[in-house]
């Protein structure tokens, strides 16, 4: 049985036809956005076909005039995801000088091989405030990973220093019995936000994330029969104080990717041919 490939989303230079014009001219979404603001001061969703708008908005899990939460797929760098049509799909109606930005800006990073929820600021004020939330650790995040091996404790914390600095990750094993031999599902809550923190902390427990290409590579690839496979780490939940509405929160929660169940099924089948 072959193993699932990472679900990397392919972004093409798709051409869109302005629904407000009758000349049939097609352009990339960025061009359409500018064209729409000059000729038709309306929402972008009114300028593209309804089915195209629905497709464009699939990765958007929260959106208002201040911030947006979007889902980055595996297999794309954050800097490249910033330049995709998805970000234009959450752009504000008009870029008021000094207030709104023409294109929302992602305010943190996820690794190339990690998928999940990301925050984008849509105004300069919101960007400043949410960036401070990240610095002051007011952003609550939950990740889900498939790991190789089971921690000695089903629930606990990892406080191994990273790069000489204190760090903390809380974890909880989700499944006490696993259909895929040796592979377990864990939820992870990082209190600090150092580079590769979750990956390094799981490796510290000698339960590396399945498919991790960097930390304890041989061990984490064992269920893949020693071959490269997708890294199983996704950001599923995110919450922080709203940058413009006192007492309210911005939050979103998504389901684990279908990839996980495909992997569990494939690994279980490989043990029981």
FISE-312471 format. One record per residue: x, y, z of N, C-alpha, C in turn; residue number from 0; residue in one letter. Coordinates in nm, 3 decimals. Layout:
N
R       nu       nv       nw      cau      cav      caw       cu       cv       cw    n  res
R        X        Y        Z        X        Y        Z        X        Y        Z  NUM    a
...
//
This chain:
273
R       nu       nv       nw      cau      cav      caw       cu       cv       cw    n  res
R    0.084   -0.119    0.000    0.000    0.000    0.000    0.088    0.125    0.000    0    x
R    0.062    0.217   -0.094    0.139    0.340   -0.096    0.091    0.434    0.013    1    x
R    0.178    0.524    0.053    0.143    0.617    0.159    0.096    0.748    0.098    2    x
R    0.006    0.820    0.166   -0.048    0.945    0.114    0.062    1.049    0.095    3    x
R    0.045    1.131   -0.004    0.136    1.241   -0.028    0.087    1.364    0.047    4    x
R    0.176    1.460    0.079    0.130    1.582    0.144    0.026    1.651    0.057    5    x
R   -0.078    1.705    0.121   -0.185    1.769    0.045   -0.152    1.911    0.005    6    x
R   -0.040    1.932   -0.062    0.000    2.066   -0.103   -0.097    2.121   -0.207    7    x
R   -0.139    2.244   -0.185   -0.232    2.308   -0.276   -0.154    2.376   -0.388    8    x
R   -0.193    2.354   -0.511   -0.125    2.415   -0.625   -0.199    2.543   -0.664    9    x
R   -0.131    2.655   -0.657   -0.191    2.782   -0.693   -0.146    2.821   -0.834   10    x
R   -0.239    2.825   -0.926   -0.206    2.862   -1.063   -0.239    3.009   -1.086   11    x
R   -0.188    3.062   -1.196   -0.220    3.199   -1.232   -0.354    3.201   -1.304   12    x
R   -0.458    3.180   -1.229   -0.592    3.171   -1.286   -0.637    3.308   -1.334   13    x
R   -0.708    3.309   -1.445   -0.763    3.432   -1.499   -0.910    3.442   -1.466   14    x
R   -0.952    3.561   -1.427   -1.089    3.586   -1.388   -1.152    3.688   -1.483   15    x
R   -1.282    3.672   -1.505   -1.356    3.766   -1.587   -1.438    3.856   -1.496   16    x
R   -1.426    3.987   -1.513   -1.502    4.082   -1.433   -1.650    4.071   -1.468   17    x
R   -1.732    4.040   -1.370   -1.875    4.024   -1.392   -1.947    4.156   -1.416   18    x
R   -1.875    4.268   -1.388   -1.936    4.400   -1.407   -1.914    4.455   -1.548   19    x
R   -1.823    4.390   -1.623   -1.790    4.437   -1.757   -1.845    4.340   -1.862   20    x
R   -1.865    4.390   -1.982   -1.920    4.307   -2.088   -1.820    4.279   -2.200   21    x
R   -1.693    4.321   -2.181   -1.597    4.306   -2.290   -1.524    4.172   -2.291   22    x
R   -1.549    4.088   -2.192   -1.489    3.955   -2.191   -1.343    3.951   -2.153   23    x
R   -1.284    4.064   -2.112   -1.143    4.066   -2.074   -1.122    3.986   -1.946   24    x
R   -1.013    3.905   -1.947   -0.980    3.827   -1.828   -0.845    3.874   -1.773   25    x
R   -0.829    3.863   -1.644   -0.706    3.908   -1.579   -0.683    3.828   -1.452   26    x
R   -0.559    3.833   -1.401   -0.530    3.768   -1.274   -0.604    3.842   -1.164   27    x
R   -0.621    3.775   -1.050   -0.705    3.831   -0.944   -0.652    3.965   -0.894   28    x
R   -0.519    3.979   -0.885   -0.463    4.107   -0.840   -0.502    4.220   -0.934   29    x
R   -0.495    4.193   -1.064   -0.534    4.293   -1.162   -0.682    4.323   -1.154   30    x
R   -0.761    4.217   -1.131   -0.906    4.235   -1.120   -0.940    4.319   -0.997   31    x
R   -0.865    4.297   -0.889   -0.889    4.373   -0.766   -0.867    4.522   -0.791   32    x
R   -0.756    4.557   -0.857   -0.727    4.697   -0.889   -0.832    4.753   -0.986   33    x
R   -0.863    4.676   -1.089   -0.962    4.715   -1.188   -1.097    4.743   -1.121   34    x
R   -1.134    4.654   -1.029   -1.262    4.665   -0.961   -1.268    4.791   -0.873   35    x
R   -1.157    4.822   -0.807   -1.156    4.938   -0.718   -1.165    5.069   -0.797   36    x
R   -1.108    5.070   -0.918   -1.110    5.190   -1.000   -1.245    5.207   -1.070   37    x
R   -1.293    5.098   -1.130   -1.413    5.108   -1.213   -1.543    5.076   -1.140   38    x
R   -1.534    4.985   -1.043   -1.656    4.941   -0.973   -1.627    4.935   -0.823   39    x
R   -1.645    5.041   -0.749   -1.613    5.040   -0.605   -1.709    4.951   -0.526   40    x
R   -1.693    4.819   -0.545   -1.778    4.723   -0.475   -1.691    4.609   -0.423   41    x
R   -1.752    4.516   -0.352   -1.678    4.402   -0.300   -1.627    4.315   -0.415   42    x
R   -1.511    4.255   -0.394   -1.454    4.168   -0.496   -1.549    4.054   -0.529   43    x
R   -1.623    4.006   -0.429   -1.714    3.893   -0.454   -1.822    3.927   -0.557   44    x
R   -1.849    4.057   -0.575   -1.948    4.098   -0.675   -1.886    4.109   -0.814   45    x
R   -1.753    4.100   -0.821   -1.686    4.114   -0.950   -1.648    3.980   -1.012   46    x
R   -1.648    3.872   -0.931   -1.614    3.741   -0.985   -1.738    3.652   -0.982   47    x
R   -1.733    3.545   -1.060   -1.845    3.452   -1.065   -1.866    3.388   -0.928   48    x
R   -1.992    3.362   -0.889   -2.019    3.306   -0.756   -1.943    3.178   -0.726   49    x
R   -1.930    3.089   -0.826   -1.858    2.963   -0.801   -1.709    2.987   -0.780   50    x
R   -1.653    3.088   -0.847   -1.512    3.122   -0.827   -1.492    3.183   -0.689   51    x
R   -1.584    3.266   -0.646   -1.575    3.327   -0.514   -1.583    3.220   -0.405   52    x
R   -1.673    3.125   -0.420   -1.688    3.018   -0.321   -1.559    2.936   -0.310   53    x
R   -1.496    2.908   -0.422   -1.370    2.833   -0.423   -1.259    2.912   -0.357   54    x
R   -1.254    3.040   -0.387   -1.152    3.129   -0.333   -1.161    3.140   -0.181   55    x
R   -1.283    3.131   -0.128   -1.305    3.153    0.015   -1.297    3.025    0.100   56    x
R   -1.276    2.911    0.037   -1.271    2.785    0.112   -1.169    2.787    0.226   57    x
R   -1.049    2.843    0.206   -0.952    2.840    0.315   -0.976    2.945    0.424   58    x
R   -1.079    3.031    0.410   -1.103    3.140    0.504   -1.197    3.092    0.615   59    x
R   -1.150    3.099    0.740   -1.231    3.048    0.852   -1.279    3.161    0.944   60    x
R   -1.227    3.281    0.925   -1.275    3.399    0.998   -1.236    3.520    0.915   61    x
R   -1.327    3.619    0.910   -1.297    3.737    0.830   -1.385    3.854    0.874   62    x
R   -1.324    3.964    0.914   -1.399    4.087    0.933   -1.315    4.202    0.879   63    x
R   -1.351    4.324    0.912   -1.280    4.438    0.852   -1.142    4.462    0.911   64    x
R   -1.105    4.386    1.016   -0.977    4.407    1.084   -0.877    4.294    1.062   65    x
R   -0.922    4.171    1.074   -0.833    4.054    1.061   -0.902    3.942    0.986   66    x
R   -0.823    3.848    0.940   -0.876    3.727    0.877   -0.795    3.609    0.927   67    x
R   -0.858    3.493    0.937   -0.790    3.368    0.968   -0.804    3.278    0.846   68    x
R   -0.691    3.233    0.794   -0.690    3.153    0.672   -0.611    3.025    0.697   69    x
R   -0.643    2.922    0.621   -0.578    2.792    0.639   -0.471    2.773    0.532   70    x
R   -0.346    2.764    0.577   -0.234    2.737    0.487   -0.221    2.586    0.469   71    x
R   -0.214    2.539    0.345   -0.194    2.395    0.324   -0.048    2.357    0.350   72    x
R   -0.024    2.228    0.362    0.114    2.180    0.367    0.179    2.202    0.230   73    x
R    0.311    2.209    0.232    0.384    2.212    0.106    0.397    2.349    0.042   74    x
R    0.382    2.456    0.120    0.403    2.590    0.067    0.461    2.677    0.177   75    x
R    0.563    2.755    0.144    0.623    2.846    0.240    0.525    2.958    0.273   76    x
R    0.535    3.010    0.395    0.448    3.121    0.435    0.461    3.239    0.341   77    x
R    0.585    3.271    0.303    0.607    3.387    0.216    0.542    3.370    0.079   78    x
R    0.533    3.245    0.032    0.467    3.220   -0.097    0.315    3.216   -0.080   79    x
R    0.269    3.166    0.034    0.125    3.166    0.062    0.073    3.309    0.067   80    x
R    0.157    3.400    0.117    0.119    3.542    0.124    0.083    3.598   -0.013   81    x
R    0.141    3.541   -0.118    0.122    3.594   -0.253    0.015    3.522   -0.333   82    x
R   -0.063    3.436   -0.266   -0.163    3.359   -0.339   -0.296    3.434   -0.347   83    x
R   -0.384    3.383   -0.432   -0.516    3.442   -0.449   -0.597    3.442   -0.320   84    x
R   -0.567    3.348   -0.230   -0.641    3.341   -0.104   -0.632    3.473   -0.029   85    x
R   -0.512    3.533   -0.026   -0.493    3.657    0.048   -0.567    3.773   -0.018   86    x
R   -0.575    3.771   -0.149   -0.652    3.874   -0.218   -0.801    3.856   -0.194   87    x
R   -0.840    3.732   -0.169   -0.981    3.703   -0.144   -1.031    3.757   -0.012   88    x
R   -0.940    3.795    0.080   -0.982    3.855    0.207   -0.942    4.002    0.213   89    x
R   -0.901    4.058    0.098   -0.862    4.199    0.094   -0.983    4.289    0.120   90    x
R   -0.962    4.403    0.188   -1.074    4.493    0.215   -1.126    4.556    0.087   91    x
R   -1.246    4.609    0.095   -1.309    4.669   -0.023   -1.225    4.784   -0.077   92    x
R   -1.180    4.870    0.009   -1.100    4.985   -0.036   -0.981    5.003    0.056   93    x
R   -0.868    5.034   -0.001   -0.746    5.053    0.078   -0.735    5.200    0.117   94    x
R   -0.800    5.238    0.227   -0.794    5.376    0.272   -0.652    5.407    0.318   95    x
R   -0.596    5.513    0.265   -0.457    5.545    0.294   -0.435    5.561    0.444   96    x
R   -0.335    5.489    0.494   -0.300    5.498    0.634   -0.387    5.414    0.726   97    x
R   -0.491    5.351    0.671   -0.581    5.271    0.755   -0.580    5.125    0.712   98    x
R   -0.631    5.097    0.593   -0.638    4.961    0.545   -0.524    4.932    0.449   99    x
R   -0.486    4.806    0.443   -0.380    4.764    0.353   -0.441    4.704    0.227  100    x
R   -0.375    4.722    0.115   -0.428    4.670   -0.011   -0.441    4.519   -0.006  101    x
R   -0.341    4.453    0.054   -0.343    4.308    0.069   -0.315    4.276    0.216  102    x
R   -0.401    4.198    0.282   -0.376    4.160    0.421   -0.239    4.093    0.437  103    x
R   -0.177    4.113    0.553   -0.041    4.061    0.575   -0.043    3.953    0.683  104    x
R    0.017    3.839    0.651    0.031    3.732    0.749    0.122    3.776    0.861  105    x
R    0.084    3.747    0.986    0.153    3.804    1.102    0.241    3.704    1.175  106    x
R    0.253    3.581    1.123    0.342    3.482    1.183    0.373    3.379    1.076  107    x
R    0.447    3.276    1.113    0.489    3.176    1.014    0.448    3.036    1.055  108    x
R    0.429    2.953    0.955    0.421    2.808    0.974    0.524    2.746    0.881  109    x
R    0.584    2.637    0.926    0.684    2.569    0.844    0.625    2.524    0.711  110    x
R    0.710    2.505    0.613    0.672    2.455    0.481    0.586    2.330    0.492  111    x
R    0.625    2.237    0.581    0.558    2.108    0.591    0.442    2.108    0.690  112    x
R    0.414    2.223    0.753    0.306    2.234    0.850    0.188    2.308    0.788  113    x
R    0.068    2.255    0.809   -0.052    2.323    0.762   -0.132    2.376    0.878  114    x
R   -0.230    2.462    0.849   -0.319    2.507    0.954   -0.352    2.654    0.951  115    x
R   -0.414    2.701    1.059   -0.469    2.836    1.067   -0.358    2.940    1.084  116    x
R   -0.369    3.047    1.005   -0.278    3.161    1.017   -0.358    3.290    1.030  117    x
R   -0.295    3.392    1.091   -0.360    3.522    1.112   -0.308    3.622    1.011  118    x
R   -0.401    3.697    0.952   -0.364    3.805    0.860   -0.425    3.936    0.910  119    x
R   -0.343    4.041    0.917   -0.393    4.173    0.955   -0.441    4.247    0.832  120    x
R   -0.553    4.320    0.846   -0.611    4.391    0.732   -0.599    4.543    0.745  121    x
R   -0.567    4.590    0.865   -0.541    4.732    0.884   -0.408    4.747    0.957  122    x
R   -0.349    4.865    0.947   -0.220    4.888    1.014   -0.235    4.879    1.165  123    x
R   -0.346    4.929    1.219   -0.370    4.923    1.363   -0.385    4.779    1.410  124    x
R   -0.467    4.702    1.339   -0.488    4.562    1.377   -0.357    4.484    1.368  125    x
R   -0.279    4.511    1.266   -0.151    4.442    1.249   -0.059    4.469    1.368  126    x
R   -0.053    4.594    1.412    0.031    4.631    1.526   -0.016    4.563    1.654  127    x
R   -0.147    4.565    1.678   -0.201    4.509    1.802   -0.186    4.357    1.806  128    x
R   -0.220    4.289    1.696   -0.210    4.142    1.695   -0.064    4.098    1.703  129    x
R    0.026    4.172    1.641    0.169    4.141    1.652    0.213    4.150    1.797  130    x
R    0.160    4.247    1.870    0.190    4.258    2.013    0.130    4.140    2.089  131    x
R    0.011    4.096    2.050   -0.048    3.978    2.114    0.046    3.859    2.102  132    x
R    0.106    3.842    1.984    0.200    3.731    1.964    0.322    3.748    2.054  133    x
R    0.377    3.869    2.058    0.497    3.892    2.141    0.469    3.868    2.289  134    x
R    0.350    3.910    2.334    0.315    3.898    2.476    0.249    3.765    2.510  135    x
R    0.245    3.674    2.412    0.193    3.537    2.431    0.045    3.535    2.472  136    x
R   -0.031    3.623    2.409   -0.176    3.626    2.433   -0.252    3.543    2.330  137    x
R   -0.179    3.487    2.234   -0.242    3.407    2.130   -0.239    3.261    2.173  138    x
R   -0.357    3.200    2.182   -0.366    3.060    2.223   -0.375    2.973    2.097  139    x
R   -0.290    2.870    2.091   -0.283    2.785    1.973   -0.289    2.638    2.014  140    x
R   -0.361    2.562    1.933   -0.363    2.416    1.952   -0.325    2.349    1.821  141    x
R   -0.229    2.261    1.830   -0.185    2.183    1.715   -0.224    2.037    1.736  142    x
R   -0.233    1.964    1.626   -0.252    1.819    1.635   -0.143    1.752    1.553  143    x
R   -0.083    1.649    1.610    0.025    1.578    1.543    0.006    1.428    1.557  144    x
R    0.061    1.355    1.462    0.078    1.211    1.476    0.223    1.190    1.515  145    x
R    0.245    1.114    1.621    0.380    1.093    1.671    0.414    0.944    1.670  146    x
R    0.543    0.916    1.665    0.592    0.778    1.666    0.633    0.744    1.808  147    x
R    0.557    0.654    1.871    0.581    0.620    2.011    0.483    0.692    2.101  148    x
R    0.468    0.641    2.221    0.375    0.697    2.317    0.450    0.754    2.436  149    x
R    0.424    0.879    2.474    0.493    0.936    2.590    0.466    0.855    2.717  150    x
R    0.558    0.861    2.810    0.542    0.787    2.936    0.416    0.831    3.010  151    x
R    0.386    0.961    3.004    0.264    1.015    3.063    0.169    1.055    2.950  152    x
R    0.041    1.021    2.967   -0.055    1.052    2.861   -0.083    1.201    2.848  153    x
R   -0.049    1.277    2.951   -0.071    1.421    2.950    0.038    1.485    3.033  154    x
R    0.091    1.595    2.987    0.198    1.659    3.061    0.253    1.780    2.991  155    x
R    0.370    1.825    3.037    0.436    1.941    2.977    0.581    1.907    2.945  156    x
R    0.634    1.974    2.846    0.776    1.964    2.811    0.835    2.102    2.833  157    x
R    0.940    2.110    2.914    1.001    2.239    2.945    1.148    2.242    2.907  158    x
R    1.186    2.158    2.811    1.325    2.155    2.768    1.363    2.290    2.706  159    x
R    1.471    2.354    2.753    1.512    2.483    2.695    1.547    2.468    2.547  160    x
R    1.519    2.573    2.471    1.552    2.575    2.329    1.642    2.694    2.302  161    x
R    1.758    2.667    2.244    1.856    2.772    2.217    1.891    2.850    2.343  162    x
R    1.895    2.778    2.456    1.934    2.841    2.582    1.824    2.922    2.647  163    x
R    1.700    2.915    2.595    1.590    2.994    2.649    1.480    2.903    2.703  164    x
R    1.413    2.946    2.810    1.304    2.865    2.864    1.192    2.849    2.760  165    x
R    1.134    2.730    2.755    1.024    2.706    2.662    0.931    2.604    2.725  166    x
R    0.804    2.607    2.680    0.706    2.518    2.741    0.601    2.477    2.639  167    x
R    0.575    2.347    2.635    0.468    2.291    2.551    0.385    2.196    2.636  168    x
R    0.254    2.213    2.634    0.164    2.119    2.700    0.114    2.021    2.594  169    x
R    0.103    1.895    2.632    0.057    1.794    2.536   -0.045    1.701    2.601  170    x
R   -0.125    1.637    2.517   -0.220    1.537    2.564   -0.239    1.433    2.455  171    x
R   -0.222    1.306    2.490   -0.244    1.198    2.395   -0.394    1.183    2.374  172    x
R   -0.438    1.191    2.251   -0.581    1.189    2.219   -0.635    1.047    2.213  173    x
R   -0.557    0.955    2.157   -0.604    0.816    2.144   -0.520    0.724    2.233  174    x
R   -0.588    0.654    2.324   -0.517    0.561    2.413   -0.485    0.430    2.342  175    x
R   -0.565    0.399    2.239   -0.541    0.280    2.158   -0.531    0.327    2.014  176    x
R   -0.433    0.277    1.940   -0.414    0.323    1.803   -0.427    0.208    1.705  177    x
R   -0.494    0.236    1.593   -0.509    0.135    1.488   -0.380    0.119    1.409  178    x
R   -0.300    0.226    1.405   -0.172    0.222    1.334   -0.063    0.192    1.436  179    x
R   -0.005    0.074    1.435    0.091    0.033    1.537    0.204    0.135    1.558  180    x
R    0.219    0.178    1.684    0.329    0.267    1.718    0.306    0.413    1.687  181    x
R    0.193    0.448    1.627    0.165    0.587    1.592    0.047    0.637    1.675  182    x
R    0.067    0.749    1.743   -0.035    0.805    1.831   -0.069    0.948    1.791  183    x
R   -0.189    0.991    1.830   -0.236    1.127    1.802   -0.223    1.210    1.928  184    x
R   -0.164    1.328    1.917   -0.150    1.417    2.033   -0.198    1.558    1.997  185    x
R   -0.253    1.627    2.096   -0.279    1.770    2.084   -0.169    1.842    2.159  186    x
R   -0.127    1.955    2.103   -0.013    2.029    2.156   -0.050    2.177    2.173  187    x
R   -0.014    2.232    2.289   -0.041    2.373    2.317    0.092    2.441    2.353  188    x
R    0.154    2.513    2.261    0.280    2.580    2.293    0.255    2.710    2.371  189    x
R    0.324    2.728    2.482    0.315    2.853    2.557    0.418    2.953    2.510  190    x
R    0.525    2.903    2.452    0.626    2.988    2.390    0.626    2.957    2.241  191    x
R    0.700    3.033    2.165    0.690    3.018    2.021    0.823    3.016    1.948  192    x
R    0.914    2.926    1.991    1.045    2.919    1.928    1.042    2.834    1.801  193    x
R    1.140    2.856    1.718    1.148    2.785    1.590    1.149    2.634    1.612  194    x
R    1.061    2.564    1.545    1.050    2.418    1.551    1.023    2.368    1.693  195    x
R    0.962    2.452    1.777    0.944    2.414    1.917    0.872    2.282    1.935  196    x
R    0.759    2.264    1.870    0.681    2.141    1.888    0.756    2.020    1.836  197    x
R    0.822    2.035    1.725    0.898    1.925    1.667    1.014    1.886    1.758  198    x
R    1.082    1.984    1.813    1.196    1.957    1.900    1.152    1.900    2.035  199    x
R    1.040    1.949    2.086    0.992    1.898    2.214    0.943    1.755    2.204  200    x
R    0.877    1.720    2.094    0.835    1.581    2.076    0.957    1.490    2.059  201    x
R    1.057    1.537    1.988    1.181    1.460    1.975    1.247    1.443    2.111  202    x
R    1.236    1.546    2.196    1.293    1.539    2.331    1.227    1.427    2.411  203    x
R    1.097    1.403    2.388    1.026    1.294    2.456    1.053    1.159    2.392  204    x
R    1.135    1.159    2.287    1.163    1.039    2.207    1.036    0.987    2.141  205    x
R    0.949    1.080    2.107    0.825    1.050    2.033    0.815    1.151    1.919  206    x
R    0.904    1.143    1.822    0.907    1.245    1.717    0.781    1.247    1.632  207    x
R    0.756    1.361    1.571    0.640    1.375    1.484    0.661    1.292    1.359  208    x
R    0.559    1.217    1.323    0.566    1.129    1.206    0.604    1.208    1.080  209    x
R    0.708    1.160    1.013    0.751    1.223    0.889    0.839    1.345    0.906  210    x
R    0.877    1.379    1.029    0.961    1.498    1.050    1.093    1.478    0.977  211    x
R    1.126    1.565    0.881    1.247    1.545    0.802    1.376    1.589    0.871  212    x
R    1.365    1.652    0.988    1.484    1.710    1.051    1.520    1.648    1.185  213    x
R    1.421    1.623    1.270    1.450    1.577    1.405    1.423    1.427    1.420  214    x
R    1.527    1.354    1.456    1.520    1.209    1.472    1.460    1.146    1.346  215    x
R    1.520    1.179    1.234    1.466    1.143    1.103    1.438    0.994    1.088  216    x
R    1.536    0.910    1.121    1.520    0.766    1.099    1.403    0.711    1.180  217    x
R    1.395    0.754    1.307    1.290    0.706    1.396    1.153    0.748    1.345  218    x
R    1.142    0.877    1.308    1.011    0.929    1.270    0.965    0.878    1.134  219    x
R    1.057    0.821    1.055    1.018    0.766    0.926    0.998    0.614    0.929  220    x
R    1.021    0.556    1.044    1.010    0.410    1.054    0.874    0.357    1.007  221    x
R    0.761    0.420    1.048    0.632    0.370    0.998    0.617    0.384    0.847  222    x
R    0.694    0.472    0.786    0.691    0.486    0.640    0.790    0.391    0.573  223    x
R    0.836    0.291    0.651    0.933    0.192    0.601    1.062    0.260    0.555  224    x
R    1.100    0.365    0.631    1.227    0.433    0.604    1.222    0.533    0.491  225    x
R    1.109    0.547    0.424    1.099    0.638    0.311    1.040    0.773    0.354  226    x
R    1.068    0.879    0.280    1.010    1.009    0.314    0.857    1.004    0.304  227    x
R    0.793    1.073    0.396    0.647    1.083    0.395    0.606    1.217    0.452  228    x
R    0.479    1.251    0.445    0.434    1.381    0.494    0.455    1.397    0.643  229    x
R    0.495    1.517    0.685    0.506    1.546    0.827    0.367    1.577    0.881  230    x
R    0.332    1.517    0.993    0.195    1.524    1.044    0.184    1.623    1.159  231    x
R    0.179    1.750    1.125    0.164    1.857    1.224    0.077    1.966    1.164  232    x
R   -0.037    1.994    1.230   -0.131    2.095    1.181   -0.176    2.186    1.295  233    x
R   -0.190    2.314    1.266   -0.245    2.412    1.360   -0.397    2.413    1.343  234    x
R   -0.469    2.358    1.441   -0.613    2.339    1.428   -0.697    2.446    1.497  235    x
R   -0.640    2.514    1.593   -0.721    2.609    1.670   -0.637    2.730    1.709  236    x
R   -0.702    2.847    1.705   -0.628    2.970    1.734   -0.726    3.072    1.791  237    x
R   -0.682    3.147    1.895   -0.769    3.244    1.960   -0.686    3.356    2.019  238    x
R   -0.738    3.479    2.011   -0.670    3.594    2.072   -0.769    3.709    2.088  239    x
R   -0.740    3.807    2.174   -0.831    3.921    2.192   -0.847    4.000    2.062  240    x
R   -0.969    4.039    2.033   -0.995    4.113    1.910   -0.922    4.248    1.916  241    x
R   -0.855    4.286    1.807   -0.776    4.410    1.809   -0.859    4.538    1.810  242    x
R   -0.990    4.529    1.784   -1.070    4.651    1.775   -1.202    4.644    1.853  243    x
R   -1.232    4.526    1.910   -1.358    4.510    1.981   -1.331    4.458    2.121  244    x
R   -1.332    4.550    2.218   -1.297    4.516    2.355   -1.391    4.408    2.410  245    x
R   -1.331    4.309    2.473   -1.407    4.202    2.534   -1.441    4.088    2.440  246    x
R   -1.411    4.104    2.311   -1.439    3.998    2.214   -1.310    3.926    2.175  247    x
R   -1.327    3.807    2.124   -1.212    3.729    2.079   -1.224    3.697    1.931  248    x
R   -1.111    3.683    1.867   -1.104    3.626    1.732   -1.065    3.481    1.751  249    x
R   -1.143    3.389    1.698   -1.111    3.248    1.718   -1.163    3.164    1.603  250    x
R   -1.099    3.050    1.584   -1.143    2.953    1.483   -1.087    2.817    1.520  251    x
R   -1.161    2.714    1.480   -1.119    2.577    1.504   -1.157    2.495    1.381  252    x
R   -1.063    2.417    1.331   -1.089    2.332    1.215   -1.067    2.187    1.252  253    x
R   -1.120    2.098    1.171   -1.101    1.955    1.193   -0.960    1.914    1.150  254    x
R   -0.912    1.802    1.203   -0.783    1.752    1.157   -0.793    1.719    1.008  255    x
R   -0.684    1.726    0.934   -0.689    1.699    0.790   -0.725    1.554    0.760  256    x
R   -0.791    1.532    0.649   -0.825    1.396    0.608   -0.701    1.310    0.590  257    x
R   -0.590    1.376    0.564   -0.462    1.307    0.548   -0.432    1.217    0.667  258    x
R   -0.465    1.261    0.789   -0.434    1.184    0.908   -0.503    1.048    0.906  259    x
R   -0.632    1.049    0.875   -0.704    0.922    0.875   -0.656    0.832    0.761  260    x
R   -0.619    0.893    0.649   -0.563    0.815    0.537   -0.434    0.746    0.581  261    x
R   -0.351    0.819    0.655   -0.225    0.763    0.702   -0.251    0.651    0.803  262    x
R   -0.342    0.675    0.897   -0.374    0.570    0.996   -0.421    0.443    0.926  263    x
R   -0.509    0.460    0.828   -0.564    0.345    0.756   -0.455    0.272    0.678  264    x
R   -0.368    0.350    0.609   -0.262    0.290    0.529   -0.162    0.215    0.617  265    x
R   -0.127    0.274    0.734   -0.032    0.209    0.822   -0.091    0.084    0.886  266    x
R   -0.219    0.090    0.922   -0.284   -0.028    0.978   -0.292   -0.140    0.875  267    x
R   -0.323   -0.103    0.749   -0.332   -0.203    0.642   -0.197   -0.266    0.612  268    x
R   -0.091   -0.189    0.624    0.041   -0.241    0.595    0.086   -0.344    0.699  269    x
R    0.026   -0.336    0.820    0.057   -0.432    0.925   -0.031   -0.557    0.914  270    x
R   -0.142   -0.541    0.839   -0.236   -0.653    0.824   -0.271   -0.672    0.677  271    x
R   -0.175   -0.715    0.597   -0.198   -0.727    0.452   -0.304   -0.831    0.421  272    x
//
